[in-house]
Amino acid sequence: MPSVHILEIKEEQKNQRIDNFLITYLKGVPKSRIYRSLRKGEVRVNKSRVESHYRLQYKDQVRIPPLRVSTPDQKLIISHQLSLRIHDSLLHEDDKLIVLNKPAGIPVHSGSNIAYGIIEILRHLRPNVPFLELVHRLDRETSGCLMIAKTRDVLLTLQNMQKNGLIHKSYLALVKGHWQRKNQHINLPLSKNILQSGERIVKVDLGGKPASSHFYPKKYYNKATLIEIALETGRTHQIRVHSSYLGNPIAGDQKYGDPVFNKELKILGLHRLFLHARQVVLNFPKKKKPIEIISPIPTELDNFLKSWCDET
């Protein structure tokens, strides 16, 4: 790209996150450079700074600065072992959609100081598939059902289905303490914040975006409760912040959890966030039956429950 230029977003390009759009549009430019351009305000939309999660609208004017393309020796290198691990994690695949059982510890996409994530690995595994985009996101330490669209039309359809409540997602989490409220519907708006240290966190904020979660206790253990959570909205860190706010933080949560509880569980064998995207149900408008996909609880979480959590 020799100079700054302005790009107008077409109808078929709308609703994409700007980071995903730029990664696709600026092929060969290191992803770390793209994210840095967004943070520094070099990339602008309608003359304004935007966050990496901003979703493009029809006729948005995107300012794209001159960016240097990678040389061939900067080609992404993904180990055979990791590629095989992701390939073996497939739960569902057809001509429209991939649903993956995302392992904990792997981010869904690349970013600053992150060379690659799930989407880059899948593109590496499917070089002949021209379009692969994340339908939604999971936190790096969360495992379970992750949807990837194989066409632009499918991506837009699934995003609209999410907005209209036609996609149902449920999670399993182990939370601190004895859940006292039985089944509970939580409506607590959330907002993103940046601490003085630069750390990004989410807080309950009456002026924030609506966030709705349904909590269903499944099993009571010594010092903990296994909870199923169904989401009406999909805000960043929603389950983690809601459960922490209610006094029952998720086991192993280093950002919103209880440090003493986490340390105790780590000694006993829990080395990750105990949050798993267990199920996704897709209610396509033109299909008679919904598509239901279930991700089994990871072995390390199942073994931890069996070895430590004596039922009460």
NORBEL-V781862 format. One record per residue. RES is the residue in one small letter. OMEGA is omega in degrees with one decimal (NA if undefined). NEAR is the number of other ideal C-beta (glycine too) atoms within 10 Angstrom. D_CENTER is the distance of its C-alpha to the mean C-alpha in Angstrom with 1 decimal. Layout:
res: {RES | RES}
omega: {OMEGA | OMEGA}
near: {NEAR | NEAR}
d_center: {D_CENTER | D_CENTER}
//
This chain:
res: {m | p | s | v | h | i | l | e | i | k | e | e | q | k | n | q | r | i | d | n | f | l | i | t | y | l | k | g | v | p | k | s | r | i | y | r | s | l | r | k | g | e | v | r | v | n | k | s | r | v | e | s | h | y | r | l | q | y | k | d | q | v | r | i | p | p | l | r | v | s | t | p | d | q | k | l | i | i | s | h | q | l | s | l | r | i | h | d | s | l | l | h | e | d | d | k | l | i | v | l | n | k | p | a | g | i | p | v | h | s | g | s | n | i | a | y | g | i | i | e | i | l | r | h | l | r | p | n | v | p | f | l | e | l | v | h | r | l | d | r | e | t | s | g | c | l | m | i | a | k | t | r | d | v | l | l | t | l | q | n | m | q | k | n | g | l | i | h | k | s | y | l | a | l | v | k | g | h | w | q | r | k | n | q | h | i | n | l | p | l | s | k | n | i | l | q | s | g | e | r | i | v | k | v | d | l | g | g | k | p | a | s | s | h | f | y | p | k | k | y | y | n | k | a | t | l | i | e | i | a | l | e | t | g | r | t | h | q | i | r | v | h | s | s | y | l | g | n | p | i | a | g | d | q | k | y | g | d | p | v | f | n | k | e | l | k | i | l | g | l | h | r | l | f | l | h | a | r | q | v | v | l | n | f | p | k | k | k | k | p | i | e | i | i | s | p | i | p | t | e | l | d | n | f | l | k | s | w | c | d | e | t}
omega: {-173.0 | -176.2 | 176.5 | 172.7 | -177.9 | -179.3 | 176.7 | -176.6 | 179.0 | -179.1 | -176.5 | -179.7 | -174.9 | 177.7 | 174.0 | 166.7 | -175.9 | 179.1 | 178.2 | 179.0 | -178.1 | 178.6 | 178.5 | -175.3 | -176.8 | -178.2 | 179.5 | 176.5 | 179.9 | -178.0 | 178.0 | 178.9 | 178.5 | -179.9 | 177.2 | 178.4 | 177.1 | -179.1 | -176.7 | 179.5 | 177.1 | 171.4 | -179.9 | 176.2 | -177.1 | 176.6 | -179.0 | 172.7 | 175.6 | 174.2 | -177.8 | -178.5 | 179.4 | 178.9 | -176.1 | 177.7 | 178.9 | 178.5 | 169.9 | 176.1 | -175.8 | 176.1 | -179.4 | -178.4 | 173.8 | -178.6 | -176.7 | 178.6 | 178.9 | 171.9 | -176.2 | -177.2 | 176.1 | -179.4 | -179.1 | 178.2 | 179.7 | -175.8 | 177.3 | -178.9 | 179.6 | 177.6 | 179.7 | 179.0 | 179.4 | 178.0 | -178.9 | -179.6 | -179.3 | 176.6 | -176.3 | 173.0 | 170.7 | -176.1 | -177.4 | -164.5 | 168.5 | 169.8 | -173.1 | 171.1 | -174.0 | 175.4 | 173.5 | 175.8 | 178.8 | 179.2 | -178.7 | 177.6 | 179.7 | 178.5 | 179.1 | 179.9 | 176.2 | -173.5 | -178.3 | 176.1 | -177.1 | -174.4 | 178.0 | 178.0 | 178.9 | 177.4 | 175.6 | -179.5 | -177.0 | -175.5 | -178.7 | 176.0 | -172.2 | -175.2 | 172.4 | -179.7 | 176.6 | 174.7 | -179.8 | -177.7 | 169.6 | 175.3 | -177.8 | -175.8 | 176.8 | 177.0 | 171.1 | -169.4 | 177.5 | -176.3 | 177.5 | 179.8 | -178.2 | 173.5 | 177.6 | 179.9 | 179.3 | 177.9 | -179.5 | 178.5 | -178.5 | 177.2 | 176.4 | 176.8 | 177.4 | -179.7 | -175.8 | 175.4 | -178.8 | 173.5 | -178.7 | 179.8 | 174.7 | -175.3 | 169.7 | 178.0 | 170.5 | -177.1 | -179.8 | 171.1 | 180.0 | -178.8 | -170.9 | -165.4 | -173.7 | 179.4 | -176.3 | 175.4 | -176.4 | 171.9 | 179.5 | -179.3 | -174.9 | 174.2 | 178.0 | -178.4 | 175.2 | 179.3 | 178.7 | 178.8 | -177.0 | 179.8 | 178.5 | 177.7 | 176.8 | -179.1 | 169.2 | -173.6 | -177.8 | 177.6 | -177.5 | -179.5 | -179.9 | 178.4 | -173.4 | -179.1 | 174.9 | -178.3 | -179.4 | 178.4 | -176.9 | -180.0 | 177.5 | -179.5 | 173.9 | 177.7 | -176.7 | 178.0 | 174.1 | -173.0 | 167.1 | -178.7 | 173.5 | -175.8 | 168.4 | 176.1 | -177.2 | 179.9 | 176.6 | 176.6 | -172.4 | -177.7 | -177.0 | -178.3 | 179.2 | -178.0 | 178.5 | -179.8 | -179.4 | 178.5 | 179.9 | -177.7 | -179.0 | 178.4 | 178.0 | -179.7 | -176.4 | -177.1 | -174.6 | -173.1 | 178.6 | -175.6 | -178.9 | 177.9 | 179.5 | -179.3 | 178.7 | -178.6 | 178.4 | 176.9 | -177.7 | 172.5 | 178.1 | -174.3 | -179.8 | 173.5 | 179.8 | 177.1 | -173.4 | 176.5 | -167.1 | -170.1 | 169.7 | 179.0 | -177.2 | 179.2 | 179.6 | -175.9 | -174.3 | 179.1 | -178.2 | -178.0 | 176.2 | 172.8 | -179.0 | -178.9 | -178.1 | 176.3 | -179.5 | 179.3 | -178.1 | -177.0 | -176.2 | 177.7 | 178.7 | 179.5 | 178.7 | 178.6 | -177.3 | -174.4 | -173.0 | -168.4 | 174.9 | -178.8 | 178.5 | NA}
near: {13 | 5 | 7 | 11 | 11 | 10 | 13 | 10 | 19 | 11 | 7 | 11 | 18 | 15 | 17 | 21 | 19 | 22 | 21 | 18 | 22 | 22 | 20 | 13 | 16 | 18 | 8 | 12 | 17 | 18 | 22 | 14 | 17 | 25 | 20 | 14 | 19 | 21 | 13 | 10 | 12 | 17 | 24 | 18 | 16 | 11 | 8 | 9 | 13 | 19 | 11 | 17 | 13 | 18 | 14 | 19 | 12 | 12 | 11 | 19 | 12 | 20 | 17 | 19 | 14 | 10 | 17 | 10 | 12 | 14 | 8 | 6 | 5 | 10 | 8 | 14 | 8 | 15 | 9 | 7 | 7 | 14 | 14 | 11 | 13 | 19 | 13 | 9 | 17 | 13 | 18 | 16 | 13 | 10 | 8 | 14 | 20 | 19 | 22 | 25 | 21 | 26 | 16 | 21 | 12 | 19 | 18 | 20 | 19 | 22 | 16 | 13 | 7 | 15 | 13 | 19 | 19 | 22 | 21 | 20 | 21 | 21 | 18 | 15 | 15 | 16 | 7 | 4 | 14 | 10 | 15 | 18 | 23 | 19 | 20 | 17 | 19 | 25 | 19 | 14 | 19 | 24 | 28 | 27 | 24 | 25 | 25 | 25 | 20 | 20 | 16 | 15 | 12 | 19 | 23 | 15 | 19 | 22 | 18 | 13 | 16 | 19 | 11 | 10 | 10 | 16 | 23 | 16 | 20 | 19 | 23 | 20 | 27 | 24 | 27 | 23 | 15 | 14 | 22 | 11 | 10 | 8 | 10 | 15 | 10 | 19 | 11 | 19 | 16 | 21 | 16 | 16 | 12 | 9 | 8 | 5 | 5 | 6 | 9 | 11 | 14 | 22 | 15 | 16 | 14 | 7 | 6 | 16 | 14 | 11 | 25 | 17 | 22 | 14 | 23 | 14 | 18 | 11 | 14 | 15 | 15 | 10 | 16 | 25 | 22 | 22 | 23 | 17 | 23 | 15 | 20 | 16 | 16 | 15 | 21 | 17 | 20 | 22 | 26 | 22 | 24 | 26 | 25 | 21 | 15 | 19 | 12 | 24 | 23 | 30 | 28 | 22 | 27 | 10 | 17 | 19 | 21 | 18 | 10 | 9 | 19 | 19 | 10 | 15 | 23 | 13 | 8 | 11 | 11 | 20 | 11 | 21 | 26 | 28 | 28 | 26 | 24 | 20 | 18 | 24 | 15 | 20 | 15 | 15 | 9 | 4 | 9 | 5 | 7 | 13 | 15 | 12 | 17 | 14 | 21 | 12 | 17 | 17 | 8 | 14 | 23 | 12 | 12 | 21 | 18 | 9 | 10 | 16 | 21 | 10 | 9 | 11}
d_center: {30.7 | 34.2 | 33.7 | 31.7 | 31.2 | 29.8 | 27.8 | 27.8 | 24.8 | 26.0 | 25.3 | 23.3 | 21.1 | 20.0 | 16.7 | 14.9 | 12.9 | 15.7 | 14.2 | 13.5 | 17.0 | 18.7 | 17.4 | 18.9 | 21.9 | 22.8 | 22.9 | 24.3 | 23.3 | 21.4 | 17.8 | 18.8 | 21.6 | 19.5 | 17.2 | 20.5 | 22.1 | 19.6 | 20.0 | 23.8 | 24.1 | 25.6 | 23.4 | 24.2 | 23.8 | 27.0 | 28.4 | 25.7 | 23.0 | 19.4 | 16.1 | 13.7 | 11.5 | 14.9 | 15.3 | 18.6 | 21.5 | 24.6 | 27.2 | 25.1 | 27.1 | 24.9 | 26.8 | 26.2 | 28.0 | 29.8 | 27.5 | 28.8 | 27.7 | 27.1 | 30.1 | 30.0 | 30.0 | 26.5 | 25.1 | 21.9 | 23.0 | 20.9 | 22.8 | 24.1 | 22.9 | 19.2 | 19.6 | 21.3 | 18.8 | 16.0 | 18.8 | 19.7 | 16.3 | 16.6 | 16.9 | 18.0 | 19.1 | 21.4 | 22.5 | 19.7 | 16.5 | 14.9 | 13.1 | 12.2 | 12.3 | 9.9 | 12.0 | 11.3 | 11.9 | 10.6 | 8.0 | 6.3 | 9.0 | 12.1 | 13.3 | 16.2 | 17.7 | 15.0 | 16.9 | 14.4 | 11.1 | 10.4 | 11.3 | 14.4 | 15.4 | 15.4 | 17.4 | 19.7 | 20.2 | 20.8 | 23.0 | 24.8 | 21.9 | 22.1 | 18.9 | 15.4 | 12.4 | 8.7 | 9.2 | 5.8 | 2.1 | 2.1 | 4.7 | 7.3 | 9.7 | 8.1 | 9.6 | 10.2 | 9.9 | 7.8 | 9.7 | 11.3 | 14.3 | 17.5 | 19.3 | 19.0 | 20.6 | 18.3 | 15.2 | 17.2 | 18.4 | 15.1 | 13.9 | 17.3 | 17.1 | 14.0 | 16.1 | 19.1 | 17.9 | 18.4 | 15.2 | 15.2 | 12.5 | 13.7 | 12.8 | 15.3 | 15.8 | 18.9 | 20.1 | 23.1 | 26.4 | 27.9 | 25.9 | 28.8 | 27.7 | 27.4 | 25.2 | 23.9 | 22.2 | 20.7 | 20.6 | 19.8 | 18.8 | 16.4 | 16.7 | 15.4 | 18.1 | 19.2 | 21.7 | 24.9 | 23.6 | 20.9 | 18.1 | 15.4 | 15.0 | 14.5 | 17.7 | 19.3 | 21.4 | 23.8 | 23.4 | 19.6 | 17.5 | 18.0 | 15.7 | 16.9 | 16.3 | 18.8 | 19.7 | 21.9 | 23.6 | 24.2 | 26.1 | 27.8 | 28.3 | 30.3 | 28.4 | 25.2 | 23.9 | 21.5 | 19.7 | 18.0 | 15.7 | 15.4 | 13.5 | 15.3 | 12.9 | 9.2 | 9.7 | 7.9 | 9.0 | 11.0 | 12.1 | 12.8 | 14.9 | 16.6 | 17.8 | 18.9 | 20.8 | 22.6 | 23.8 | 21.8 | 19.1 | 16.9 | 18.7 | 17.6 | 15.6 | 17.0 | 15.9 | 16.9 | 18.9 | 22.6 | 23.7 | 26.8 | 25.1 | 22.5 | 25.4 | 27.3 | 24.7 | 24.1 | 27.9 | 27.7 | 25.2 | 21.6 | 19.8 | 16.1 | 14.0 | 15.2 | 12.2 | 11.6 | 10.1 | 13.7 | 14.4 | 13.7 | 16.9 | 17.5 | 20.6 | 21.8 | 24.7 | 27.1 | 26.6 | 28.7 | 26.3 | 22.6 | 20.5 | 19.3 | 17.1 | 17.0 | 15.5 | 18.1 | 17.6 | 17.5 | 21.0 | 20.6 | 19.5 | 22.2 | 24.8 | 24.1 | 24.7 | 27.8 | 29.2 | 28.7 | 28.0 | 31.4 | 31.2 | 33.4}
//
